[in-house]
């Protein structure tokens, strides 16, 4: 049975929450702390973790078939992605109806980030790969899922290399080359560079872990020290405005995944508590549905503002920011919104994610019977 890295799952859940907080804007609230203004970089953590987990699950698997691989990965990501895309399209029709009756939200319906031309690229998760597509269109967070899905295929292609050392060299060259392009400030295909550099960085991290697991005899206190130091470095880096911040964060995430994969420190034991494991289980749903919930939240505030002539939002650096008149109220609103996102994620996980994976297994079984 393939080992489950429970602590890393917990981190995935926390990272999803941090990304949600990055996308929320409330005056004088926790969302405006420097740390949360830097937590968009946790997308790099997702890439690193995906590389680590995929290498663990498939890197040395015998008799691996592309059919089985692509079905498993497709039915893991696509069902929820497609449902949320449909929800956004329906919401855009709702915005169009409101616009025709004199109520304006942000942009004119079906323009800019909701251009109909970007529906097909989004549906096929190609929005981050096609030069003429808007990678941040429709459900904005899905840009990283677009990168991840086709990185899976690149990773599978690398597994066809039979010579182990040659395969490892290829993984290293892909990761280091992409990191170099980022370091040099290459503006072209930024999303792809971020994805490939971190994903294959995660693959290499697993390779290191695989080769020294069981050979490290540090006691719990040493691992606890390493865990605390890494978390402090991550917080300080994301809170800072240093040069090459994303590169430093990516390398720290590789170190973080490596150390916490051993699950031997006190911090790891805390992260094995049910609440953190539950967040880890819901992480994909949290990440994928939060933009919908934030849209509804902002829309409610805009409707209240227009209906009762109460000022509830201001523009800060061209970002629509909520202000309920008191930092306490603002923070309470954040907590309520997070609770709603987590609650609804439980439903999407159970009724879309899990059912989608079951459909994938049934589909694979039918194909196996036919061929």
Secondary structure, DSSP 8 states (H G I E B T S, - for coil): -----HHHHHHHHHHHHHHHHHH--BTTSGGGSTTGGGGGGHHHHHHHHHHHHHHHHHTT-TT--HHHHHHHHHHHHHHHHHHHHHHHHHHHHHHHHHHHTT---SS-TTSGGG-GGGHHHHHTT-TTTSTTS-TTSSSTTHHHHHHHHHHHHHHHHHHT---HHHHHHHHHHHHHHHHHHHHTT--TTHHHHHHHHHHHHHHHHHHHHHHHTTT----HHHHHHHHHHHHHHHHHHHHS--TTHHHHHHHHHHHHHHHHHT--SHHHHHHTSHHHHHHHHTHHHHHHHHHHHHHHHHHHHHHHHHHHT---EEEETTEEEE--SSHHHHHHHHHHHHHHHHHHHHHHIIIIIHHHHHHHHHHHHHHHHH-
